[in-house]
Amino acid sequence: MRISQEKKKKIQEQILAFLYSKNPQPMFILHIAREIARDEEFTKKLLFDLKKKELVVEIKKNNKGKIYLRRSRWKLTEEVYQTYKIHQQ
């Protein structure tokens, strides 16, 4: 089963909205996938598409500076956060 580009964009909007609601806390793919009720691999693919568009940032280190071996956290870029903030008011 294939998902159209239009539906992928809507799901990406849901991801961005969720990350906006949790900002500045970066979120793991597991939590994002649960929130938008999607598969983790599909969510990961969409996040990498958003990263290419410079809408989200991938964080590969924990709070203590140790590099994650198999996972990463995601958050909005500062420019995207400010734009969302202006449009929400």
Backbone hydrogen bonds, N-H to C=O, Kabsch-Sander energy under -0.5 kcal/mol:
donor,donor_aa,acceptor,acceptor_aa,energy
8,K,4,S,-2.2
9,K,5,Q,-2.3
10,K,6,E,-1.8
11,I,7,K,-2.2
12,Q,8,K,-2.5
13,E,9,K,-2.0
14,Q,10,K,-1.8
15,I,11,I,-2.1
16,L,12,Q,-2.5
17,A,13,E,-2.4
18,F,14,Q,-2.3
19,L,15,I,-2.6
20,Y,16,L,-2.2
21,S,17,A,-2.1
22,K,18,F,-1.3
23,N,19,L,-0.6
23,N,20,Y,-0.8
25,Q,22,K,-1.9
27,M,74,W,-2.8
29,I,72,S,-0.7
32,I,28,F,-1.9
33,A,29,I,-3.2
34,R,30,L,-2.0
35,E,31,H,-2.0
36,I,32,I,-2.1
37,A,33,A,-0.6
37,A,34,R,-0.6
38,R,33,A,-2.3
43,T,39,D,-2.3
44,K,40,E,-2.6
45,K,41,E,-2.1
46,L,42,F,-2.2
47,L,43,T,-2.4
48,F,44,K,-2.1
49,D,45,K,-1.8
50,L,46,L,-2.2
51,K,47,L,-2.2
52,K,48,F,-2.0
53,K,49,D,-1.3
54,E,51,K,-1.5
55,L,50,L,-2.5
56,V,50,L,-0.6
57,V,75,K,-3.2
59,I,57,V,-0.5
59,I,73,R,-3.6
60,K,58,E,-0.6
62,N,66,K,-2.6
65,G,62,N,-1.8
68,Y,60,K,-3.2
73,R,59,I,-2.8
74,W,27,M,-2.6
75,K,57,V,-1.7
77,T,55,L,-1.7
81,Y,77,T,-2.4
82,Q,78,E,-2.3
83,T,79,E,-2.0
84,Y,80,V,-2.7
85,K,81,Y,-2.6
86,I,82,Q,-2.1
87,H,83,T,-2.1
88,Q,84,Y,-1.8
89,Q,85,K,-0.8
89,Q,86,I,-0.6
